[in-house]
Amino acid sequence: MLIDSHAHLDMKQFDSDRDQVIDRAVSAGVGHIITVGIDIISSRNALNLTTHYPSIFATAGIHPHNADNINKDDLEEIVLIAQQDKIIAIGEIGLDFFRNRSARQNQIEVFTQQLDIAMSLDLPVVIHDREAHTETVSILSSFKQNGVNGMIHCFSGDYELAKTFINLGYYISIPGTVTYNNASQIQDVVRRIPLKRLLLETDAPYLTPTPYRGKRNEPSYIIHTAQKIAKLQGISFEEVSYQTSKNVCQLFNLSFLE
């Protein structure tokens, strides 16, 4: 069984064929999908999807792109959503200093506030870190003693950064970009870090792996990411599938493999 640890199935790109996308995932051996909130509306929609599809779990959170427009009521809403059945993490939260769609200080404040929420609810976190490695490490380090952990979504750093996050208690999530011919850095990371610290994700509808690059991504395509990881680590596809699924269960306190 494969698990897609990070997708955005609530997005409009799936409105015309969501049922078929989920059916294709199941047929491809993707037993479960975690669909991720990026604002209040998407977090509500993610929750709604969990009630319609047994294979789907979800997260609730405010993406750093949306930090400029967040108020206290929004954060209280995240708390309420996060306490519902099948909401298993706070996310997608973090920092994005590449696009800077929200002011950096606002990003930092909203990020920290949501880490506080995760701590209070004893939930793991789904971290967005783009061109903000130093600040992300610093903030997550300050929460380590409080037991906050989670996954680094769509990891974009080098091996040393991966080790730093692992030492803070985080899993490294690998998207379809690892299948690209020019993706030498993420391929080096995958070769060198233990399989027991890796997760698989699609980030669907984005970051479509080879051989579907250029098309809309979907959870069934995660098989190609798993195959590439198996090749890079010199192990079987089945071992990648089993261990990464086990990692998801351990992180999010799930029991699919019991």
C-alpha positions as CSV (number, residue, x, y, z in Angstrom):
1,M,0.0,0.0,0.0
2,L,1.1,3.5,-0.8
3,I,0.0,6.6,1.0
4,D,0.0,10.1,-0.6
5,S,1.0,12.2,2.4
6,H,0.2,15.6,0.8
7,A,-2.3,16.5,-1.9
8,H,-4.8,19.3,-2.5
9,L,-7.9,17.4,-3.7
10,D,-10.3,20.2,-2.8
11,M,-8.8,22.4,-5.5
12,K,-10.8,23.4,-8.6
13,Q,-8.5,21.3,-10.9
14,F,-10.4,18.2,-9.6
15,D,-13.9,19.5,-9.7
16,S,-14.8,17.8,-12.9
17,D,-13.5,14.3,-12.1
18,R,-12.7,14.0,-8.3
19,D,-14.4,10.7,-8.0
20,Q,-12.5,9.2,-10.9
21,V,-9.2,10.6,-9.5
22,I,-9.7,8.9,-6.2
23,D,-10.8,5.6,-7.9
24,R,-7.6,5.7,-10.0
25,A,-5.6,6.2,-6.8
26,V,-7.2,3.1,-5.2
27,S,-6.7,1.1,-8.3
28,A,-3.0,2.1,-8.4
29,G,-2.5,0.9,-4.8
30,V,-2.8,4.2,-3.1
31,G,-4.7,3.2,0.0
32,H,-5.0,6.6,1.6
33,I,-4.5,10.3,0.7
34,I,-4.0,13.2,3.0
35,T,-5.6,16.3,1.6
36,V,-4.1,19.6,2.9
37,G,-5.7,22.8,4.0
38,I,-4.1,26.2,3.0
39,D,-6.8,28.6,4.3
40,I,-10.1,28.5,6.1
41,I,-12.1,27.6,3.0
42,S,-9.8,24.8,1.9
43,S,-9.5,23.5,5.4
44,R,-13.3,23.2,5.6
45,N,-13.4,21.6,2.2
46,A,-10.7,19.2,3.1
47,L,-12.7,18.2,6.2
48,N,-15.8,17.7,4.0
49,L,-13.9,15.4,1.7
50,T,-13.0,13.1,4.6
51,T,-16.7,12.6,5.2
52,H,-17.3,11.5,1.6
53,Y,-14.3,9.3,1.0
54,P,-13.2,6.7,3.5
55,S,-9.6,6.7,2.1
56,I,-9.1,10.4,2.7
57,F,-7.7,12.2,5.8
58,A,-7.0,15.9,6.1
59,T,-5.2,18.8,7.7
60,A,-6.2,22.3,8.7
61,G,-4.0,25.3,8.4
62,I,-3.1,28.7,6.9
63,H,-0.4,28.7,4.2
64,P,2.2,31.5,4.4
65,H,0.9,33.0,1.2
66,N,-2.3,33.9,3.1
67,A,-0.7,35.3,6.2
68,D,-1.5,39.0,5.5
69,N,-5.2,38.4,5.7
70,I,-5.5,36.3,8.9
71,N,-7.1,37.5,12.1
72,K,-7.8,35.9,15.5
73,D,-11.2,34.5,14.3
74,D,-9.5,32.6,11.5
75,L,-7.0,31.0,13.9
76,E,-9.9,30.1,16.2
77,E,-11.6,28.5,13.2
78,I,-8.5,26.4,12.5
79,V,-8.7,25.2,16.1
80,L,-12.3,24.1,15.7
81,I,-11.7,22.3,12.4
82,A,-8.6,20.6,13.7
83,Q,-10.6,18.9,16.5
84,Q,-12.9,17.1,14.0
85,D,-12.6,13.5,13.1
86,K,-10.0,12.6,10.4
87,I,-8.2,15.9,10.8
88,I,-4.7,14.6,11.6
89,A,-2.4,17.6,11.5
90,I,-2.0,21.4,11.4
91,G,-0.8,22.5,8.0
92,E,0.1,23.6,5.5
93,I,2.0,26.2,7.6
94,G,5.4,27.8,7.4
95,L,7.4,30.4,5.5
96,D,7.8,31.3,1.8
97,F,10.4,33.9,1.2
98,F,10.6,33.0,-2.5
99,R,7.2,34.5,-3.7
100,N,6.7,36.7,-0.6
101,R,3.0,37.0,-1.2
102,S,2.6,38.0,2.4
103,A,4.9,40.2,4.5
104,R,7.7,38.2,6.1
105,Q,6.9,39.3,9.6
106,N,3.2,38.3,9.2
107,Q,4.3,34.9,7.9
108,I,6.5,34.4,10.9
109,E,3.7,35.4,13.3
110,V,1.0,33.2,11.7
111,F,3.5,30.3,11.5
112,T,4.3,30.6,15.2
113,Q,0.7,31.0,16.2
114,Q,-0.2,27.8,14.4
115,L,2.7,25.9,16.0
116,D,1.2,27.0,19.3
117,I,-2.2,25.5,18.1
118,A,-0.5,22.2,17.1
119,M,1.2,22.1,20.5
120,S,-2.1,22.7,22.4
121,L,-3.9,20.0,20.4
122,D,-1.0,17.6,20.4
123,L,-1.0,17.4,16.6
124,P,1.9,17.1,14.2
125,V,2.5,19.8,11.6
126,V,2.9,20.0,7.8
127,I,5.7,22.5,7.0
128,H,6.1,24.7,4.0
129,D,9.7,26.0,3.7
130,R,10.7,27.8,0.5
131,E,13.8,29.9,0.5
132,A,13.4,30.4,4.3
133,H,15.5,27.5,5.6
134,T,17.4,29.5,8.4
135,E,14.2,31.0,9.8
136,T,12.2,27.8,9.6
137,V,14.9,25.8,11.4
138,S,15.2,28.5,14.1
139,I,11.4,28.6,14.7
140,L,11.0,24.8,14.7
141,S,14.0,24.5,17.0
142,S,12.3,26.7,19.6
143,F,9.3,24.3,19.6
144,K,11.3,21.1,19.8
145,Q,11.2,21.0,23.6
146,N,7.4,21.2,23.5
147,G,7.3,18.0,21.5
148,V,6.1,19.5,18.2
149,N,7.1,17.4,15.1
150,G,5.8,16.7,11.6
151,M,6.8,16.6,8.0
152,I,8.8,19.0,5.8
153,H,6.5,19.1,2.8
154,C,8.1,19.1,-0.7
155,F,11.6,19.2,0.7
156,S,13.8,21.6,-1.3
157,G,17.1,21.7,0.6
158,D,20.3,19.7,0.7
159,Y,21.5,16.7,2.7
160,E,22.8,18.8,5.6
161,L,19.5,20.6,5.9
162,A,17.6,17.3,5.8
163,K,19.7,16.0,8.6
164,T,19.0,19.1,10.6
165,F,15.2,18.7,10.2
166,I,15.5,14.9,11.0
167,N,17.4,15.8,14.2
168,L,14.5,18.1,15.2
169,G,12.1,15.1,14.8
170,Y,10.7,15.8,11.3
171,Y,10.2,13.5,8.3
172,I,11.4,14.5,4.9
173,S,8.6,14.4,2.3
174,I,9.6,13.7,-1.3
175,P,7.5,14.9,-4.3
176,G,7.5,14.0,-7.9
177,T,10.4,16.4,-8.7
178,V,12.8,13.6,-7.6
179,T,12.0,11.9,-11.0
180,Y,13.3,14.9,-13.0
181,N,16.6,14.5,-14.8
182,N,18.0,17.7,-13.4
183,A,17.0,17.1,-9.8
184,S,20.4,16.2,-8.6
185,Q,20.1,17.8,-5.1
186,I,16.9,16.0,-4.0
187,Q,18.2,12.8,-5.6
188,D,21.3,13.1,-3.4
189,V,19.1,13.6,-0.4
190,V,17.1,10.5,-1.1
191,R,20.2,8.4,-1.6
192,R,21.7,9.4,1.7
193,I,18.9,9.7,4.3
194,P,17.3,6.6,6.0
195,L,14.1,5.3,4.4
196,K,12.5,5.4,7.9
197,R,12.6,9.2,7.7
198,L,11.0,9.6,4.2
199,L,7.5,10.2,3.2
200,L,6.0,10.2,-0.3
201,E,3.7,13.0,-1.6
202,T,2.3,14.3,-4.9
203,D,1.4,17.8,-4.0
204,A,-1.4,17.2,-6.6
205,P,-2.3,19.0,-8.7
206,Y,1.3,20.3,-8.8
207,L,4.8,18.8,-9.3
208,T,3.7,16.1,-11.6
209,P,6.4,13.3,-11.9
210,T,7.9,11.9,-15.1
211,P,6.4,10.5,-17.3
212,Y,3.4,12.8,-16.9
213,R,5.3,16.0,-16.3
214,G,3.4,19.0,-17.8
215,K,0.0,17.5,-17.0
216,R,-2.1,17.8,-13.9
217,N,-0.8,15.7,-11.1
218,E,-2.9,13.2,-9.2
219,P,-2.4,10.7,-6.3
220,S,-2.1,7.6,-8.6
221,Y,1.1,9.1,-10.0
222,I,2.9,8.6,-6.7
223,I,3.9,5.2,-7.9
224,H,6.5,6.8,-10.1
225,T,8.0,8.7,-7.1
226,A,8.2,5.5,-5.2
227,Q,9.9,3.7,-8.0
228,K,12.5,6.4,-8.3
229,I,13.2,6.3,-4.6
230,A,13.6,2.5,-4.8
231,K,16.1,2.9,-7.6
232,L,18.1,5.6,-5.8
233,Q,18.3,3.6,-2.6
234,G,18.9,0.3,-4.4
235,I,15.9,-1.4,-2.7
236,S,12.6,-2.9,-3.8
237,F,9.5,-0.9,-4.6
238,E,7.7,-3.0,-2.0
239,E,10.1,-1.9,0.7
240,V,9.6,1.8,-0.2
241,S,5.9,1.4,-0.2
242,Y,5.7,-0.4,3.1
243,Q,8.2,1.7,5.0
244,T,6.9,5.1,3.8
245,S,3.4,4.1,4.7
246,K,4.5,2.9,8.1
247,N,6.2,6.3,8.5
248,V,2.9,8.1,7.8
249,C,1.1,6.0,10.4
250,Q,3.8,6.7,13.0
251,L,3.8,10.4,12.4
252,F,0.0,10.9,12.2
253,N,-1.0,8.3,14.8
254,L,-2.8,6.1,12.3
255,S,-3.2,2.4,12.2
256,F,-3.5,1.3,8.6
257,L,-0.8,-1.3,8.8
258,E,-1.8,-3.0,12.1
